[in-house]
C-alpha cells in the first residue's frame, strides 16, 4: 500500500498504518512535554525538552483556534499536521488522537498528546515506550514523558502547571523546570522548545504566534528557553510602545518602554532594546529621556552612535543635523 493511500476511520481521512509507521523516526525522541490551553485567553501551547538535537521541529505543533499536539517517543511527526487537520475539521482532540492511533501499526512505540480549542484533551503512551514512561491528563492540559530517570516526572509537571502563576508560557516553563528537578531525561538534556499560539485565528500568523522559540543544542536548554521567553517579553513591550505611539498615546508608550527596558539587562540585548526606546522617545520630542536610553546602548557598543546617524540619513529618525549631533554627544557624555 502506497504512502498516499488513505483509509476512513470514524468518517475521517487519515494515513494508513503503513504510512504512519513509515513516517516514524529512526531514533526515538525520548523526552518530556506538555500541551495546554489557557482557559482565560484561549491560547494553546506546547513545551518540550529532550536529549535530542533540535527537538523543536519534531515534537510541538499548534494552530490558532484549532489545537496543539506533542508527538514523541518513536515519534511520527505526521501526527502533528494530521491531528491539527482533524481538529480543524471539527473533531475533538480525543477523537483525532483515537483515529490516528487506530490507524498506526506502530502505536505501541508512540507517545502523543493533543488538545483542541475547547480544551478537550487526550494522551497516548504506547506499551513499548521506554521506561520510565507515562502521562497524566488534567483539566485543559496533558503532560507526558518517556525514558525518564524516574516515574515521578510527569506527576511533578502536572502539579507545577496546575499551581504556577502567570500566563500560559510561564506555566509551561514551570512544568519543564519541575521535570528537570525530578531528574528529567535519564540521558541528560540537549534541546528545548516552546510554541504558544492565539486562541483565535486572525489570518496573520506572524501575530498569532505568541511564542515560537527553540533551543537547538545547549547544556541547560530549559534555562536557556526561559531566558529567551523573558527576552521576547521585553521585545513585545517595545512593540507595544510603538503601537501606542501610532495612536498618539505618549503616556502608555513611555510606560511600555520602561517595562521593556526593565525586564532584561542592557547587556542581555547588547543595547538593542535601550536603543530603540531612545528612538521612540526622541521621535516623541522627549530628548533628555531619549539620550539616557541611547547612552545605555552606547555603553554596550559605541557603534550605536553611527546607527543614529545612518537612521537619520535614511529618513527614519527625524530632526536636523544639530539634533543628531546633540544625541551622539549625549550618548558619549551620559554613558552610565
C-alpha positions in Angstrom: 0.0 0.0 0.0 1.5 3.4 -1.0 2.1 6.4 1.2 -0.7 8.4 -0.4 -3.3 5.6 0.1 -5.9 6.6 2.6 -8.4 4.9 4.8 -11.5 6.1 6.5 -11.6 5.9 10.3 -14.7 7.1 12.0 -15.5 9.1 8.9 -12.1 10.8 8.9 -9.5 10.6 6.3 -6.1 9.6 7.7 -2.9 7.9 6.6 -2.9 4.1 6.9 -0.9 2.1 9.3 1.9 1.5 6.8 2.2 5.2 6.1 2.3 6.4 9.7 4.8 3.6 10.6 7.0 4.6 7.7 6.8 8.2 8.8 8.3 7.5 12.2 11.9 8.5 13.1 14.8 6.0 13.1 15.8 7.1 16.6 13.4 7.8 19.5 12.7 11.4 20.5 12.6 10.3 24.2 11.6 13.4 26.0 9.0 15.1 28.2 6.5 17.6 27.1 3.2 19.4 27.9 0.3 20.5 25.8 -2.2 23.0 27.3 -4.9 25.6 26.7 -5.3 28.8 28.8 -9.0 28.9 29.8 -9.0 32.7 30.0 -7.2 33.7 26.8 -7.8 30.6 24.8 -4.1 30.4 23.9 -2.8 27.0 23.0 0.7 25.8 23.7 3.3 23.1 23.7 6.6 23.0 25.6 9.3 20.2 25.4 12.8 19.3 26.4 14.8 16.3 25.2 18.3 14.9 24.9 17.8 15.1 21.2 19.3 17.7 18.8 16.8 20.3 17.7 13.6 18.8 19.2 11.6 21.9 18.2 10.8 20.8 14.6 9.6 17.4 15.6 7.5 17.4 18.8 5.5 20.6 19.1 2.6 21.6 16.8 -0.1 24.2 17.3 -2.6 26.2 15.2 -4.5 29.2 16.5 -8.1 28.4 17.2 -7.6 24.7 16.4 -5.4 22.9 18.9 -1.9 21.7 19.9 -0.1 18.4 19.5 3.0 16.8 21.0 4.4 13.7 19.2 7.3 11.9 20.7 9.0 8.6 21.7 9.5 6.8 18.4 7.9 10.0 17.0 5.9 10.2 13.9 5.9 13.9 13.0 2.9 13.5 10.8 0.7 13.2 14.0 1.2 17.0 14.2 -0.3 18.2 10.9 -2.7 15.3 10.8 -4.0 15.9 14.3 -4.4 19.6 13.6 -6.1 18.8 10.4 -8.7 16.6 12.0 -9.4 19.1 14.8 -9.7 21.8 12.1 -12.4 19.7 10.6 -14.3 19.8 13.8 -13.2 16.6 15.6 -12.3 16.8 19.2 -8.7 16.1 20.4 -9.7 12.7 21.8 -11.4 11.7 18.5 -8.4 12.9 16.4 -5.9 11.0 18.6 -8.0 7.9 18.6 -8.4 8.0 14.8 -4.6 8.3 14.2 -3.6 5.8 16.8 -6.0 3.2 15.5 -4.5 3.5 12.0 -0.9 3.2 13.2 0.7 -0.2 13.3 3.5 1.2 15.4 1.2 2.8 18.0 2.9 0.9 20.8 6.0 2.9 20.3 4.3 6.3 20.1 3.6 8.9 22.8 1.2 11.6 21.7 -0.9 14.2 23.3 -3.5 16.6 21.8 -5.7 19.4 23.0 -8.3 21.3 21.0 -9.6 24.8 21.1 -12.4 23.8 23.5 -9.8 22.4 26.0 -10.7 18.8 25.3 -7.5 16.8 25.8 -6.2 13.3 25.3 -2.9 11.4 25.5 -1.5 8.1 24.4 1.6 6.2 25.7 2.2 3.0 23.8 3.2 0.0 25.9 6.6 -0.2 24.1 7.7 3.3 25.1 10.9 3.1 27.1 10.6 3.3 30.8 10.1 5.3 32.8 7.2 6.4 30.6 3.7 7.7 31.3 1.3 10.6 31.0 -1.3 12.5 33.0 -4.3 14.3 31.6 -5.7 17.2 33.6 -8.2 19.9 33.1 -7.0 21.7 29.9 -3.6 20.1 29.7 -1.7 16.8 29.4 1.9 16.0 30.4 3.8 13.0 29.0 7.3 11.7 29.3 9.4 8.6 28.3 12.9 7.4 29.1 12.8 9.5 32.3 15.1 8.9 35.3 12.1 8.2 37.5 8.4 7.8 37.2 7.6 10.9 39.2 8.5 13.3 36.4 5.1 13.7 34.7 3.3 14.0 38.1 5.7 16.8 39.1 5.0 18.5 35.8 1.2 18.3 36.3 1.5 19.8 39.8 3.7 22.6 38.7 1.5 23.5 35.8 -1.6 23.5 38.0 -0.1 25.6 40.7 2.2 28.0 38.8 1.1 31.7 38.5 1.3 33.7 35.3 0.3 33.3 31.7 0.4 30.1 29.6 4.0 30.4 28.6 5.1 30.9 32.3 3.1 27.8 33.4 4.5 25.7 30.5 8.0 26.7 31.6 7.2 25.8 35.2 6.2 22.3 34.1 9.6 21.8 32.2 11.5 23.1 35.2 9.6 20.7 37.5 10.6 17.8 35.2 14.3 18.8 35.5 14.1 18.9 39.3 12.8 15.3 39.2 15.7 14.1 37.1 14.3 14.6 33.7 15.6 12.6 30.8 17.9 9.8 32.1 20.4 10.7 29.3 20.6 14.3 30.3 19.5 17.4 28.3 20.2 18.9 24.9 17.3 20.9 23.3 14.0 22.5 24.1 11.2 24.5 22.5 8.0 26.4 23.3 5.2 27.2 21.0 2.2 29.3 22.1 -0.5 30.5 19.6 -3.5 32.7 19.9 -6.9 31.3 20.8 -8.4 32.6 17.5 -7.0 32.6 14.0 -6.6 36.2 12.7 -5.1 35.0 9.3 -1.9 36.9 10.4 0.4 34.0 11.5 3.1 36.4 12.5 0.8 37.9 15.1 -0.9 34.6 16.1 2.4 33.1 17.3 2.7 34.4 20.8 5.9 32.5 21.4 7.8 30.3 19.0 11.2 29.7 20.4 13.8 26.9 20.1 17.0 26.0 21.8 18.7 23.6 19.4 21.7 22.5 21.5 22.6 23.7 24.9 24.0 22.3 28.2 20.9 23.7 30.0 18.2 24.1 27.4 15.3 24.8 29.8 17.1 27.6 31.5 18.1 29.0 28.1 14.5 28.7 26.9 13.3 30.7 29.9 15.9 33.4 29.1 14.6 33.6 25.5 11.0 33.8 26.7 12.0 36.7 29.0 13.8 38.4 26.2 10.7 38.1 23.9 8.6 39.6 26.6 10.8 42.7 26.6 10.6 43.0 22.8 6.8 42.6 23.0 6.7 45.6 25.3 8.9 47.5 22.9 6.3 46.7 20.1 3.5 47.8 22.4 5.2 51.2 22.8 5.3 51.6 19.0 1.6 50.8 18.8 0.8 53.4 21.5 2.9 55.9 19.6 0.9 55.2 16.5 -2.3 56.2 18.3 -0.6 59.1 19.9 -0.9 57.9 23.5 2.5 59.0 24.7 1.9 58.1 28.3 1.2 54.5 27.6 4.0 54.3 25.1 6.5 55.6 27.7 5.1 53.1 30.3 5.7 50.3 27.8 9.2 51.4 27.1 10.1 51.5 30.8 8.7 48.0 31.2 10.7 46.8 28.2 14.0 48.2 29.5 13.4 46.8 33.0 12.6 43.2 32.0 16.2 42.5 30.9 19.6 44.0 31.5 21.1 46.0 28.7 23.9 43.5 28.2 21.4 40.8 27.5 20.4 42.5 24.3 23.7 44.3 23.5 21.8 47.6 23.9 19.2 46.8 21.3 16.1 47.5 23.4 17.5 50.6 25.1 18.5 52.0 21.6 15.0 51.6 20.1 13.5 53.0 23.3 15.6 56.1 22.6 14.4 56.3 19.0 10.8 56.2 20.1 11.3 58.9 22.7 13.3 61.3 20.5 10.5 60.9 17.9 8.1 62.0 20.6 10.2 65.0 21.5 11.4 63.6 24.8 15.1 64.4 24.2 16.5 64.1 27.7 14.9 60.7 28.3 15.8 59.6 24.8 19.5 60.3 25.4 19.5 58.4 28.6 18.4 55.3 26.7 20.8 56.0 23.8 23.7 56.2 26.3 22.8 52.8 27.7 23.1 51.3 24.2 26.3 53.2 23.7 27.8 51.6 26.8 27.3 48.2 25.2 28.7 49.1 21.8 29.9 52.5 20.6 28.8 51.8 17.1 25.2 52.6 18.1 26.2 56.3 17.6 26.9 55.6 14.0 23.5 53.8 13.7 21.8 57.1 14.9 23.5 58.9 12.0 22.5 56.3 9.5 18.9 56.2 10.6 18.8 60.0 10.2 20.3 59.8 6.7 17.7 57.2 5.7 14.9 59.4 7.0 14.0 57.1 9.8 15.0 59.4 12.6 13.5 62.9 12.4 15.3 66.1 13.2 18.1 68.3 11.8 21.8 67.6 11.9 22.2 69.7 15.0 19.7 67.4 16.9 21.6 64.3 15.7 24.9 65.8 16.9 23.3 66.5 20.3 22.1 62.9 20.5 25.5 61.5 19.7 27.2 63.9 22.1 24.7 63.0 24.8 25.3 59.3 24.2 29.0 59.7 24.9 28.6 62.2 27.8 25.8 60.3 29.6 27.1 56.9 29.2 26.4 55.2 32.5 
